[in-house]
Amino acid sequence: MNVIYRRKNYNIYKMGKNNFIVHNTNKKFEEGHTHISNYNAAKTVISMSLNNTIPAHLSKYLIESIIRISTDEE
């Protein structure tokens, strides 16, 4: 897997044409990664995780993705 974006302890890997993996390197890969089909959405998920914010209009899948990669217990 090639890292195409890195911000703090988060990496984005490109997997195929429209598939990206966001991984929190502070967690085991199996427990701290999520699949996103859009590069900008992957970057947004990282930003929301770092800022501990979840907008009300976000899809259930993206909310679950933020929870999966976050280390915040709340």
N, CA, C and O atoms as a Maestro MAE file, in Angstrom:
{
 s_m_m2io_version
 :::
 2.0.0
}

f_m_ct {
 s_m_title
 :::
 protein
 m_atom[296] {
  # First column is atom index #
  i_m_mmod_type
  r_m_x_coord
  r_m_y_coord
  r_m_z_coord
  i_m_residue_number
  s_m_chain_name
  s_m_pdb_residue_name
  s_m_pdb_atom_name
  i_m_atomic_number
  :::
  1 25 0.845 -1.181 0.000 1 A "MET " " N  " 7
  2 3 0.000 0.000 0.000 1 A "MET " " CA " 6
  3 2 0.886 1.237 0.000 1 A "MET " " C  " 6
  4 15 1.833 1.346 0.778 1 A "MET " " O  " 8
  5 25 0.559 2.156 -0.881 2 A "ASN " " N  " 7
  6 3 1.314 3.394 -0.976 2 A "ASN " " CA " 6
  7 2 0.586 4.512 -0.256 2 A "ASN " " C  " 6
  8 15 -0.598 4.747 -0.496 2 A "ASN " " O  " 8
  9 25 1.289 5.196 0.619 3 A "VAL " " N  " 7
  10 3 0.722 6.354 1.310 3 A "VAL " " CA " 6
  11 2 0.654 7.507 0.321 3 A "VAL " " C  " 6
  12 15 1.667 7.884 -0.269 3 A "VAL " " O  " 8
  13 25 -0.558 8.077 0.137 4 A "ILE " " N  " 7
  14 3 -0.694 9.226 -0.761 4 A "ILE " " CA " 6
  15 2 -0.964 10.517 0.004 4 A "ILE " " C  " 6
  16 15 -0.909 11.609 -0.562 4 A "ILE " " O  " 8
  17 25 -1.260 10.382 1.306 5 A "TYR " " N  " 7
  18 3 -1.511 11.560 2.137 5 A "TYR " " CA " 6
  19 2 -1.206 11.169 3.572 5 A "TYR " " C  " 6
  20 15 -1.532 10.065 4.008 5 A "TYR " " O  " 8
  21 25 -0.579 12.081 4.302 6 A "ARG " " N  " 7
  22 3 -0.255 11.825 5.699 6 A "ARG " " CA " 6
  23 2 -0.527 13.097 6.489 6 A "ARG " " C  " 6
  24 15 -0.107 14.189 6.106 6 A "ARG " " O  " 8
  25 25 -1.233 12.933 7.588 7 A "ARG " " N  " 7
  26 3 -1.482 14.064 8.495 7 A "ARG " " CA " 6
  27 2 -1.455 13.524 9.912 7 A "ARG " " C  " 6
  28 15 -2.269 12.681 10.289 7 A "ARG " " O  " 8
  29 25 -0.511 14.021 10.686 8 A "LYS " " N  " 7
  30 3 -0.244 13.544 12.040 8 A "LYS " " CA " 6
  31 2 -0.139 12.028 12.029 8 A "LYS " " C  " 6
  32 15 0.725 11.486 11.340 8 A "LYS " " O  " 8
  33 25 -0.994 11.323 12.770 9 A "ASN " " N  " 7
  34 3 -0.903 9.871 12.843 9 A "ASN " " CA " 6
  35 2 -1.878 9.166 11.892 9 A "ASN " " C  " 6
  36 15 -2.200 7.996 12.098 9 A "ASN " " O  " 8
  37 25 -2.342 9.856 10.870 10 A "TYR " " N  " 7
  38 3 -3.283 9.284 9.905 10 A "TYR " " CA " 6
  39 2 -2.643 9.172 8.527 10 A "TYR " " C  " 6
  40 15 -1.945 10.082 8.081 10 A "TYR " " O  " 8
  41 25 -2.882 8.069 7.872 11 A "ASN " " N  " 7
  42 3 -2.419 7.850 6.501 11 A "ASN " " CA " 6
  43 2 -3.615 7.546 5.609 11 A "ASN " " C  " 6
  44 15 -4.591 6.932 6.039 11 A "ASN " " O  " 8
  45 25 -3.519 7.990 4.356 12 A "ILE " " N  " 7
  46 3 -4.483 7.582 3.339 12 A "ILE " " CA " 6
  47 2 -3.717 6.765 2.310 12 A "ILE " " C  " 6
  48 15 -2.680 7.191 1.801 12 A "ILE " " O  " 8
  49 25 -4.245 5.585 2.013 13 A "TYR " " N  " 7
  50 3 -3.667 4.704 1.009 13 A "TYR " " CA " 6
  51 2 -4.641 4.613 -0.166 13 A "TYR " " C  " 6
  52 15 -5.852 4.526 0.035 13 A "TYR " " O  " 8
  53 25 -4.123 4.632 -1.367 14 A "LYS " " N  " 7
  54 3 -4.969 4.468 -2.556 14 A "LYS " " CA " 6
  55 2 -4.996 2.986 -2.912 14 A "LYS " " C  " 6
  56 15 -3.955 2.342 -3.047 14 A "LYS " " O  " 8
  57 25 -6.213 2.461 -3.060 15 A "MET " " N  " 7
  58 3 -6.406 1.054 -3.385 15 A "MET " " CA " 6
  59 2 -7.350 0.972 -4.572 15 A "MET " " C  " 6
  60 15 -8.567 0.942 -4.390 15 A "MET " " O  " 8
  61 25 -6.822 0.935 -5.764 16 A "GLY " " N  " 7
  62 3 -7.676 0.899 -6.943 16 A "GLY " " CA " 6
  63 2 -8.089 2.289 -7.368 16 A "GLY " " C  " 6
  64 15 -7.577 3.292 -6.870 16 A "GLY " " O  " 8
  65 25 -9.032 2.327 -8.305 17 A "LYS " " N  " 7
  66 3 -9.429 3.599 -8.909 17 A "LYS " " CA " 6
  67 2 -10.156 4.530 -7.942 17 A "LYS " " C  " 6
  68 15 -9.767 5.688 -7.791 17 A "LYS " " O  " 8
  69 25 -11.200 4.042 -7.290 18 A "ASN " " N  " 7
  70 3 -12.003 4.887 -6.399 18 A "ASN " " CA " 6
  71 2 -12.143 4.271 -5.018 18 A "ASN " " C  " 6
  72 15 -13.244 4.206 -4.471 18 A "ASN " " O  " 8
  73 25 -11.034 3.819 -4.453 19 A "ASN " " N  " 7
  74 3 -11.072 3.231 -3.124 19 A "ASN " " CA " 6
  75 2 -9.848 3.697 -2.354 19 A "ASN " " C  " 6
  76 15 -8.711 3.543 -2.799 19 A "ASN " " O  " 8
  77 25 -10.110 4.268 -1.191 20 A "PHE " " N  " 7
  78 3 -9.049 4.769 -0.335 20 A "PHE " " CA " 6
  79 2 -9.214 4.160 1.044 20 A "PHE " " C  " 6
  80 15 -10.332 3.898 1.489 20 A "PHE " " O  " 8
  81 25 -8.109 3.939 1.709 21 A "ILE " " N  " 7
  82 3 -8.125 3.440 3.075 21 A "ILE " " CA " 6
  83 2 -7.529 4.516 3.968 21 A "ILE " " C  " 6
  84 15 -6.440 5.027 3.707 21 A "ILE " " O  " 8
  85 25 -8.260 4.853 5.028 22 A "VAL " " N  " 7
  86 3 -7.773 5.778 6.043 22 A "VAL " " CA " 6
  87 2 -7.369 4.936 7.240 22 A "VAL " " C  " 6
  88 15 -8.152 4.119 7.726 22 A "VAL " " O  " 8
  89 25 -6.138 5.136 7.719 23 A "HIS " " N  " 7
  90 3 -5.623 4.339 8.828 23 A "HIS " " CA " 6
  91 2 -5.054 5.245 9.903 23 A "HIS " " C  " 6
  92 15 -4.251 6.135 9.623 23 A "HIS " " O  " 8
  93 25 -5.474 5.010 11.126 24 A "ASN " " N  " 7
  94 3 -4.890 5.681 12.281 24 A "ASN " " CA " 6
  95 2 -3.727 4.806 12.727 24 A "ASN " " C  " 6
  96 15 -3.937 3.700 13.226 24 A "ASN " " O  " 8
  97 25 -2.506 5.293 12.551 25 A "THR " " N  " 7
  98 3 -1.322 4.485 12.843 25 A "THR " " CA " 6
  99 2 -1.107 4.245 14.335 25 A "THR " " C  " 6
  100 15 -0.243 3.453 14.711 25 A "THR " " O  " 8
  101 25 -1.873 4.911 15.184 26 A "ASN " " N  " 7
  102 3 -1.806 4.663 16.621 26 A "ASN " " CA " 6
  103 2 -2.657 3.459 17.028 26 A "ASN " " C  " 6
  104 15 -2.656 3.062 18.194 26 A "ASN " " O  " 8
  105 25 -3.370 2.888 16.086 27 A "LYS " " N  " 7
  106 3 -4.206 1.715 16.343 27 A "LYS " " CA " 6
  107 2 -3.754 0.586 15.423 27 A "LYS " " C  " 6
  108 15 -3.171 0.829 14.367 27 A "LYS " " O  " 8
  109 25 -4.029 -0.649 15.836 28 A "LYS " " N  " 7
  110 3 -3.770 -1.781 14.953 28 A "LYS " " CA " 6
  111 2 -4.575 -1.587 13.676 28 A "LYS " " C  " 6
  112 15 -5.690 -1.066 13.710 28 A "LYS " " O  " 8
  113 25 -4.009 -2.004 12.558 29 A "PHE " " N  " 7
  114 3 -4.670 -1.792 11.270 29 A "PHE " " CA " 6
  115 2 -6.082 -2.359 11.271 29 A "PHE " " C  " 6
  116 15 -7.010 -1.710 10.790 29 A "PHE " " O  " 8
  117 25 -6.253 -3.563 11.807 30 A "GLU " " N  " 7
  118 3 -7.559 -4.218 11.806 30 A "GLU " " CA " 6
  119 2 -8.620 -3.422 12.568 30 A "GLU " " C  " 6
  120 15 -9.806 -3.487 12.246 30 A "GLU " " O  " 8
  121 25 -8.184 -2.680 13.569 31 A "GLU " " N  " 7
  122 3 -9.111 -1.928 14.426 31 A "GLU " " CA " 6
  123 2 -9.211 -0.456 14.070 31 A "GLU " " C  " 6
  124 15 -10.167 0.208 14.470 31 A "GLU " " O  " 8
  125 25 -8.233 0.075 13.319 32 A "GLY " " N  " 7
  126 3 -8.169 1.513 13.124 32 A "GLY " " CA " 6
  127 2 -8.125 1.957 11.684 32 A "GLY " " C  " 6
  128 15 -7.438 2.925 11.355 32 A "GLY " " O  " 8
  129 25 -8.852 1.263 10.808 33 A "HIS " " N  " 7
  130 3 -8.896 1.704 9.419 33 A "HIS " " CA " 6
  131 2 -10.332 1.687 8.904 33 A "HIS " " C  " 6
  132 15 -11.208 1.030 9.467 33 A "HIS " " O  " 8
  133 25 -10.546 2.428 7.816 34 A "THR " " N  " 7
  134 3 -11.853 2.456 7.175 34 A "THR " " CA " 6
  135 2 -11.663 2.661 5.677 34 A "THR " " C  " 6
  136 15 -10.660 3.224 5.239 34 A "THR " " O  " 8
  137 25 -12.626 2.203 4.905 35 A "HIS " " N  " 7
  138 3 -12.590 2.340 3.449 35 A "HIS " " CA " 6
  139 2 -13.497 3.498 3.040 35 A "HIS " " C  " 6
  140 15 -14.644 3.586 3.479 35 A "HIS " " O  " 8
  141 25 -12.976 4.378 2.202 36 A "ILE " " N  " 7
  142 3 -13.712 5.541 1.716 36 A "ILE " " CA " 6
  143 2 -13.564 5.574 0.197 36 A "ILE " " C  " 6
  144 15 -12.492 5.278 -0.332 36 A "ILE " " O  " 8
  145 25 -14.636 5.933 -0.499 37 A "SER " " N  " 7
  146 3 -14.593 5.905 -1.964 37 A "SER " " CA " 6
  147 2 -14.246 7.252 -2.597 37 A "SER " " C  " 6
  148 15 -14.239 7.370 -3.823 37 A "SER " " O  " 8
  149 25 -13.960 8.262 -1.787 38 A "ASN " " N  " 7
  150 3 -13.660 9.587 -2.303 38 A "ASN " " CA " 6
  151 2 -12.481 10.173 -1.530 38 A "ASN " " C  " 6
  152 15 -12.476 10.176 -0.299 38 A "ASN " " O  " 8
  153 25 -11.485 10.667 -2.259 39 A "TYR " " N  " 7
  154 3 -10.276 11.201 -1.625 39 A "TYR " " CA " 6
  155 2 -10.580 12.378 -0.706 39 A "TYR " " C  " 6
  156 15 -10.065 12.431 0.411 39 A "TYR " " O  " 8
  157 25 -11.404 13.320 -1.150 40 A "ASN " " N  " 7
  158 3 -11.739 14.482 -0.313 40 A "ASN " " CA " 6
  159 2 -12.497 14.067 0.935 40 A "ASN " " C  " 6
  160 15 -12.288 14.643 2.003 40 A "ASN " " O  " 8
  161 25 -13.367 13.085 0.821 41 A "ALA " " N  " 7
  162 3 -14.085 12.575 1.994 41 A "ALA " " CA " 6
  163 2 -13.113 11.924 2.969 41 A "ALA " " C  " 6
  164 15 -13.276 12.054 4.182 41 A "ALA " " O  " 8
  165 25 -12.110 11.230 2.458 42 A "ALA " " N  " 7
  166 3 -11.103 10.607 3.317 42 A "ALA " " CA " 6
  167 2 -10.347 11.667 4.113 42 A "ALA " " C  " 6
  168 15 -10.109 11.489 5.308 42 A "ALA " " O  " 8
  169 25 -9.966 12.768 3.462 43 A "LYS " " N  " 7
  170 3 -9.287 13.863 4.150 43 A "LYS " " CA " 6
  171 2 -10.210 14.525 5.179 43 A "LYS " " C  " 6
  172 15 -9.764 14.924 6.254 43 A "LYS " " O  " 8
  173 25 -11.487 14.636 4.843 44 A "THR " " N  " 7
  174 3 -12.453 15.237 5.762 44 A "THR " " CA " 6
  175 2 -12.640 14.372 6.997 44 A "THR " " C  " 6
  176 15 -12.742 14.893 8.108 44 A "THR " " O  " 8
  177 25 -12.686 13.056 6.818 45 A "VAL " " N  " 7
  178 3 -12.823 12.132 7.945 45 A "VAL " " CA " 6
  179 2 -11.638 12.291 8.898 45 A "VAL " " C  " 6
  180 15 -11.812 12.277 10.116 45 A "VAL " " O  " 8
  181 25 -10.448 12.440 8.350 46 A "ILE " " N  " 7
  182 3 -9.262 12.658 9.188 46 A "ILE " " CA " 6
  183 2 -9.397 13.968 9.956 46 A "ILE " " C  " 6
  184 15 -9.150 14.006 11.161 46 A "ILE " " O  " 8
  185 25 -9.781 15.027 9.280 47 A "SER " " N  " 7
  186 3 -9.928 16.330 9.919 47 A "SER " " CA " 6
  187 2 -10.954 16.286 11.045 47 A "SER " " C  " 6
  188 15 -10.723 16.839 12.120 47 A "SER " " O  " 8
  189 25 -12.075 15.635 10.802 48 A "MET " " N  " 7
  190 3 -13.115 15.538 11.832 48 A "MET " " CA " 6
  191 2 -12.636 14.719 13.018 48 A "MET " " C  " 6
  192 15 -12.946 15.040 14.165 48 A "MET " " O  " 8
  193 25 -11.887 13.669 12.748 49 A "SER " " N  " 7
  194 3 -11.357 12.852 13.832 49 A "SER " " CA " 6
  195 2 -10.362 13.646 14.675 49 A "SER " " C  " 6
  196 15 -10.385 13.562 15.903 49 A "SER " " O  " 8
  197 25 -9.499 14.407 14.033 50 A "LEU " " N  " 7
  198 3 -8.518 15.207 14.760 50 A "LEU " " CA " 6
  199 2 -9.169 16.323 15.576 50 A "LEU " " C  " 6
  200 15 -8.699 16.662 16.662 50 A "LEU " " O  " 8
  201 25 -10.254 16.893 15.045 51 A "ASN " " N  " 7
  202 3 -10.928 18.010 15.721 51 A "ASN " " CA " 6
  203 2 -12.074 17.570 16.613 51 A "ASN " " C  " 6
  204 15 -12.741 18.405 17.223 51 A "ASN " " O  " 8
  205 25 -12.310 16.267 16.695 52 A "ASN " " N  " 7
  206 3 -13.395 15.718 17.513 52 A "ASN " " CA " 6
  207 2 -14.739 16.370 17.194 52 A "ASN " " C  " 6
  208 15 -15.481 16.760 18.096 52 A "ASN " " O  " 8
  209 25 -15.045 16.485 15.898 53 A "THR " " N  " 7
  210 3 -16.309 17.065 15.467 53 A "THR " " CA " 6
  211 2 -17.028 16.107 14.529 53 A "THR " " C  " 6
  212 15 -16.405 15.424 13.716 53 A "THR " " O  " 8
  213 25 -18.346 16.070 14.657 54 A "ILE " " N  " 7
  214 3 -19.182 15.284 13.748 54 A "ILE " " CA " 6
  215 2 -20.401 16.129 13.415 54 A "ILE " " C  " 6
  216 15 -21.264 16.321 14.272 54 A "ILE " " O  " 8
  217 25 -20.494 16.641 12.182 55 A "PRO " " N  " 7
  218 3 -21.652 17.440 11.793 55 A "PRO " " CA " 6
  219 2 -22.924 16.584 11.756 55 A "PRO " " C  " 6
  220 15 -22.861 15.376 11.527 55 A "PRO " " O  " 8
  221 25 -24.048 17.208 11.977 56 A "ALA " " N  " 7
  222 3 -25.322 16.499 12.012 56 A "ALA " " CA " 6
  223 2 -25.712 15.929 10.652 56 A "ALA " " C  " 6
  224 15 -26.421 14.924 10.598 56 A "ALA " " O  " 8
  225 25 -25.277 16.535 9.562 57 A "HIS " " N  " 7
  226 3 -25.700 16.122 8.222 57 A "HIS " " CA " 6
  227 2 -24.880 14.960 7.653 57 A "HIS " " C  " 6
  228 15 -25.128 14.531 6.526 57 A "HIS " " O  " 8
  229 25 -23.919 14.449 8.407 58 A "LEU " " N  " 7
  230 3 -23.029 13.401 7.911 58 A "LEU " " CA " 6
  231 2 -23.757 12.062 7.811 58 A "LEU " " C  " 6
  232 15 -24.632 11.754 8.620 58 A "LEU " " O  " 8
  233 25 -23.381 11.274 6.807 59 A "SER " " N  " 7
  234 3 -24.006 9.958 6.632 59 A "SER " " CA " 6
  235 2 -23.597 9.022 7.762 59 A "SER " " C  " 6
  236 15 -22.572 9.221 8.413 59 A "SER " " O  " 8
  237 25 -24.405 8.012 7.981 60 A "LYS " " N  " 7
  238 3 -24.133 7.031 9.031 60 A "LYS " " CA " 6
  239 2 -22.791 6.347 8.781 60 A "LYS " " C  " 6
  240 15 -22.037 6.108 9.724 60 A "LYS " " O  " 8
  241 25 -22.486 6.031 7.522 61 A "TYR " " N  " 7
  242 3 -21.236 5.358 7.197 61 A "TYR " " CA " 6
  243 2 -20.021 6.209 7.571 61 A "TYR " " C  " 6
  244 15 -19.054 5.697 8.135 61 A "TYR " " O  " 8
  245 25 -20.069 7.512 7.257 62 A "LEU " " N  " 7
  246 3 -18.943 8.383 7.588 62 A "LEU " " CA " 6
  247 2 -18.813 8.587 9.092 62 A "LEU " " C  " 6
  248 15 -17.699 8.705 9.603 62 A "LEU " " O  " 8
  249 25 -19.918 8.631 9.799 63 A "ILE " " N  " 7
  250 3 -19.868 8.722 11.267 63 A "ILE " " CA " 6
  251 2 -19.201 7.482 11.835 63 A "ILE " " C  " 6
  252 15 -18.348 7.584 12.716 63 A "ILE " " O  " 8
  253 25 -19.583 6.311 11.339 64 A "GLU " " N  " 7
  254 3 -18.961 5.063 11.790 64 A "GLU " " CA " 6
  255 2 -17.476 5.038 11.436 64 A "GLU " " C  " 6
  256 15 -16.664 4.515 12.200 64 A "GLU " " O  " 8
  257 25 -17.119 5.597 10.286 65 A "SER " " N  " 7
  258 3 -15.717 5.652 9.876 65 A "SER " " CA " 6
  259 2 -14.898 6.509 10.835 65 A "SER " " C  " 6
  260 15 -13.788 6.132 11.209 65 A "SER " " O  " 8
  261 25 -15.435 7.648 11.230 66 A "ILE " " N  " 7
  262 3 -14.747 8.531 12.179 66 A "ILE " " CA " 6
  263 2 -14.554 7.811 13.512 66 A "ILE " " C  " 6
  264 15 -13.477 7.869 14.106 66 A "ILE " " O  " 8
  265 25 -15.594 7.140 13.973 67 A "ILE " " N  " 7
  266 3 -15.509 6.405 15.235 67 A "ILE " " CA " 6
  267 2 -14.442 5.321 15.137 67 A "ILE " " C  " 6
  268 15 -13.675 5.120 16.079 67 A "ILE " " O  " 8
  269 25 -14.388 4.632 14.023 68 A "ARG " " N  " 7
  270 3 -13.445 3.523 13.843 68 A "ARG " " CA " 6
  271 2 -12.005 3.989 13.886 68 A "ARG " " C  " 6
  272 15 -11.156 3.288 14.436 68 A "ARG " " O  " 8
  273 25 -11.698 5.156 13.322 69 A "ILE " " N  " 7
  274 3 -10.309 5.600 13.266 69 A "ILE " " CA " 6
  275 2 -9.914 6.492 14.449 69 A "ILE " " C  " 6
  276 15 -8.732 6.768 14.656 69 A "ILE " " O  " 8
  277 25 -10.888 6.931 15.205 70 A "SER " " N  " 7
  278 3 -10.621 7.849 16.312 70 A "SER " " CA " 6
  279 2 -10.078 7.110 17.542 70 A "SER " " C  " 6
  280 15 -10.403 5.946 17.777 70 A "SER " " O  " 8
  281 25 -9.254 7.803 18.312 71 A "THR " " N  " 7
  282 3 -8.785 7.255 19.577 71 A "THR " " CA " 6
  283 2 -9.530 7.891 20.750 71 A "THR " " C  " 6
  284 15 -9.310 7.520 21.903 71 A "THR " " O  " 8
  285 25 -10.406 8.844 20.457 72 A "ASP " " N  " 7
  286 3 -11.193 9.515 21.491 72 A "ASP " " CA " 6
  287 2 -12.279 8.557 21.989 72 A "ASP " " C  " 6
  288 15 -13.074 8.053 21.196 72 A "ASP " " O  " 8
  289 25 -12.309 8.312 23.277 73 A "GLU " " N  " 7
  290 3 -13.280 7.387 23.856 73 A "GLU " " CA " 6
  291 2 -14.713 7.910 23.854 73 A "GLU " " C  " 6
  292 15 -15.658 7.123 23.915 73 A "GLU " " O  " 8
  293 25 -14.883 9.223 23.786 74 A "GLU " " N  " 7
  294 3 -16.224 9.797 23.797 74 A "GLU " " CA " 6
  295 2 -16.791 9.758 22.404 74 A "GLU " " C  " 6
  296 15 -17.921 10.195 22.185 74 A "GLU " " O  " 8
  :::
 }
 m_bond[295] {
  # First column is bond index #
  i_m_from
  i_m_to
  i_m_order
  :::
  1 1 2 1
  2 2 3 1
  3 3 4 2
  4 3 5 1
  5 5 6 1
  6 6 7 1
  7 7 8 2
  8 7 9 1
  9 9 10 1
  10 10 11 1
  11 11 12 2
  12 11 13 1
  13 13 14 1
  14 14 15 1
  15 15 16 2
  16 15 17 1
  17 17 18 1
  18 18 19 1
  19 19 20 2
  20 19 21 1
  21 21 22 1
  22 22 23 1
  23 23 24 2
  24 23 25 1
  25 25 26 1
  26 26 27 1
  27 27 28 2
  28 27 29 1
  29 29 30 1
  30 30 31 1
  31 31 32 2
  32 31 33 1
  33 33 34 1
  34 34 35 1
  35 35 36 2
  36 35 37 1
  37 37 38 1
  38 38 39 1
  39 39 40 2
  40 39 41 1
  41 41 42 1
  42 42 43 1
  43 43 44 2
  44 43 45 1
  45 45 46 1
  46 46 47 1
  47 47 48 2
  48 47 49 1
  49 49 50 1
  50 50 51 1
  51 51 52 2
  52 51 53 1
  53 53 54 1
  54 54 55 1
  55 55 56 2
  56 55 57 1
  57 57 58 1
  58 58 59 1
  59 59 60 2
  60 59 61 1
  61 61 62 1
  62 62 63 1
  63 63 64 2
  64 63 65 1
  65 65 66 1
  66 66 67 1
  67 67 68 2
  68 67 69 1
  69 69 70 1
  70 70 71 1
  71 71 72 2
  72 71 73 1
  73 73 74 1
  74 74 75 1
  75 75 76 2
  76 75 77 1
  77 77 78 1
  78 78 79 1
  79 79 80 2
  80 79 81 1
  81 81 82 1
  82 82 83 1
  83 83 84 2
  84 83 85 1
  85 85 86 1
  86 86 87 1
  87 87 88 2
  88 87 89 1
  89 89 90 1
  90 90 91 1
  91 91 92 2
  92 91 93 1
  93 93 94 1
  94 94 95 1
  95 95 96 2
  96 95 97 1
  97 97 98 1
  98 98 99 1
  99 99 100 2
  100 99 101 1
  101 101 102 1
  102 102 103 1
  103 103 104 2
  104 103 105 1
  105 105 106 1
  106 106 107 1
  107 107 108 2
  108 107 109 1
  109 109 110 1
  110 110 111 1
  111 111 112 2
  112 111 113 1
  113 113 114 1
  114 114 115 1
  115 115 116 2
  116 115 117 1
  117 117 118 1
  118 118 119 1
  119 119 120 2
  120 119 121 1
  121 121 122 1
  122 122 123 1
  123 123 124 2
  124 123 125 1
  125 125 126 1
  126 126 127 1
  127 127 128 2
  128 127 129 1
  129 129 130 1
  130 130 131 1
  131 131 132 2
  132 131 133 1
  133 133 134 1
  134 134 135 1
  135 135 136 2
  136 135 137 1
  137 137 138 1
  138 138 139 1
  139 139 140 2
  140 139 141 1
  141 141 142 1
  142 142 143 1
  143 143 144 2
  144 143 145 1
  145 145 146 1
  146 146 147 1
  147 147 148 2
  148 147 149 1
  149 149 150 1
  150 150 151 1
  151 151 152 2
  152 151 153 1
  153 153 154 1
  154 154 155 1
  155 155 156 2
  156 155 157 1
  157 157 158 1
  158 158 159 1
  159 159 160 2
  160 159 161 1
  161 161 162 1
  162 162 163 1
  163 163 164 2
  164 163 165 1
  165 165 166 1
  166 166 167 1
  167 167 168 2
  168 167 169 1
  169 169 170 1
  170 170 171 1
  171 171 172 2
  172 171 173 1
  173 173 174 1
  174 174 175 1
  175 175 176 2
  176 175 177 1
  177 177 178 1
  178 178 179 1
  179 179 180 2
  180 179 181 1
  181 181 182 1
  182 182 183 1
  183 183 184 2
  184 183 185 1
  185 185 186 1
  186 186 187 1
  187 187 188 2
  188 187 189 1
  189 189 190 1
  190 190 191 1
  191 191 192 2
  192 191 193 1
  193 193 194 1
  194 194 195 1
  195 195 196 2
  196 195 197 1
  197 197 198 1
  198 198 199 1
  199 199 200 2
  200 199 201 1
  201 201 202 1
  202 202 203 1
  203 203 204 2
  204 203 205 1
  205 205 206 1
  206 206 207 1
  207 207 208 2
  208 207 209 1
  209 209 210 1
  210 210 211 1
  211 211 212 2
  212 211 213 1
  213 213 214 1
  214 214 215 1
  215 215 216 2
  216 215 217 1
  217 217 218 1
  218 218 219 1
  219 219 220 2
  220 219 221 1
  221 221 222 1
  222 222 223 1
  223 223 224 2
  224 223 225 1
  225 225 226 1
  226 226 227 1
  227 227 228 2
  228 227 229 1
  229 229 230 1
  230 230 231 1
  231 231 232 2
  232 231 233 1
  233 233 234 1
  234 234 235 1
  235 235 236 2
  236 235 237 1
  237 237 238 1
  238 238 239 1
  239 239 240 2
  240 239 241 1
  241 241 242 1
  242 242 243 1
  243 243 244 2
  244 243 245 1
  245 245 246 1
  246 246 247 1
  247 247 248 2
  248 247 249 1
  249 249 250 1
  250 250 251 1
  251 251 252 2
  252 251 253 1
  253 253 254 1
  254 254 255 1
  255 255 256 2
  256 255 257 1
  257 257 258 1
  258 258 259 1
  259 259 260 2
  260 259 261 1
  261 261 262 1
  262 262 263 1
  263 263 264 2
  264 263 265 1
  265 265 266 1
  266 266 267 1
  267 267 268 2
  268 267 269 1
  269 269 270 1
  270 270 271 1
  271 271 272 2
  272 271 273 1
  273 273 274 1
  274 274 275 1
  275 275 276 2
  276 275 277 1
  277 277 278 1
  278 278 279 1
  279 279 280 2
  280 279 281 1
  281 281 282 1
  282 282 283 1
  283 283 284 2
  284 283 285 1
  285 285 286 1
  286 286 287 1
  287 287 288 2
  288 287 289 1
  289 289 290 1
  290 290 291 1
  291 291 292 2
  292 291 293 1
  293 293 294 1
  294 294 295 1
  295 295 296 2
  :::
 }
}
